[in-house]
Amino acid sequence: MIPPCSGPYPNYEIKMYSTKDCKHVVSKTKSDQNGSYRMMLSPGNYAICANSDVTTSPFGLEQSKPIYFAAKEGEVTNLDLVIRTGIR
């Protein structure tokens, strides 16, 4: 199901990579009905990369650049991801 432009995106798969090359998946999950997701990661550097499969990326996310971040020990890292639909 494709959500409205201003609504949450449920069931979107989020893959976490341990390196910047977007080849080694260390964790993955799907967003819930509210478009939220949660995963536990060890401290380290990670990247969220757009899905490379066009059939699973209905909004052209395969052209997006990776999002890099660091997970620090004893801290919660919050990331808000915005899905660009290309519709204005």
Order of alpha helices (4+ residues) and beta strands (2+ residues): beta-beta-beta-beta
